[in-house]
């Protein structure tokens, strides 16, 4: 599975990458800000899964998610954040559908989701 991680904190991105690679043989691209994430997604829209931080420079995770939803309504997007309530409000305000908000303290939810999702957008269990 090909995954795009949008995260401005090097430590969080490194940890996410290491944990995801332990789950399976995934190809991971990393963007350090929202604008870079948008550019990566639109230059090579062959991602199976998106994980994005909410608070990032240049474009936040909601702006990034909205730009994806404008062209792809199916790709799984997880907003990985420490600001759960603000993100839920923004998701509702911008009417972004099919998005999962995951608290950064709950890495197990993210990992379990990845374990049950395959490259053909099918849940395994």
ZANU-66982 format. One line per 10 residues: their letters; for each residue x, y, z of C-alpha. Coordinates in steps of 0.05 Angstrom, whole numbers, m for minus. Layout:
<pts>
a	X,Y,Z  ... $
</pts>
This chain:
<pts>
xxxxxxxxxx	0,0,0  25,70,m16  16,120,40  26,195,42  41,225,110  34,300,118  68,319,184  112,379,201  142,348,264  202,305,245 $
xxxxxxxxxx	197,261,307  123,246,297  135,231,223  193,185,238  153,148,292  92,140,246  136,115,190  170,64,235  104,39,264  71,34,196 $
xxxxxxxxxx	129,m5,167  123,m55,224  51,m68,204  68,m85,132  110,m70,71  83,m2,55  113,51,11  112,117,49  122,188,24  128,245,73 $
xxxxxxxxxx	110,318,65  134,369,117  77,418,106  8,422,75  30,455,10  82,401,m2  30,347,13  m19,378,m37  36,381,m89  57,308,m77 $
xxxxxxxxxx	m15,284,m80  m31,320,m145  35,306,m179  28,231,m168  m43,214,m147  m29,140,m135  m36,138,m60  m78,87,m25  m81,121,42  m70,191,71 $
xxxxxxxxxx	m48,208,142  m45,282,157  m31,327,216  m80,383,229  m33,440,248  19,448,193  51,508,160  29,533,91  m36,493,90  m67,455,148 $
xxxxxxxxxx	m93,384,146  m165,407,133  m144,448,72  m104,388,48  m162,339,61  m212,385,26  m167,390,m36  m164,314,m38  m239,306,m29  m251,354,m88 $
xxxxxxxxxx	m221,300,m134  m224,235,m96  m282,218,m49  m259,147,m33  m186,149,m10  m181,140,65  m158,202,102  m139,201,175  m127,268,208  m78,252,263 $
xxxxxxxxxx	m82,307,314  m75,330,386  m133,378,376  m191,331,365  m249,379,379  m223,435,334  m212,385,277  m282,356,284  m311,426,281  m270,442,218 $
xxxxxxxxxx	m290,377,184  m363,394,196  m354,467,175  m322,448,109  m368,388,98  m311,340,87  m339,269,80  m306,202,94  m252,227,140  m228,196,206 $
xxxxxxxxxx	m202,240,262  m152,203,306  m120,231,368  m44,229,370  m47,194,436  m86,136,404  m35,108,355  m66,39,364  m129,60,327  m88,83,268 $
xxxxxxxxxx	m47,19,267  m109,m26,272  m142,12,215  m81,1,171  m80,m73,189  m152,m82,166  m146,m43,101  m118,m70,37  m93,m37,m26  m159,m47,m63 $
xxxxx	m196,m3,m14  m227,m64,19  m230,m77,93  m199,m144,110  m240,m157,173 $
</pts>
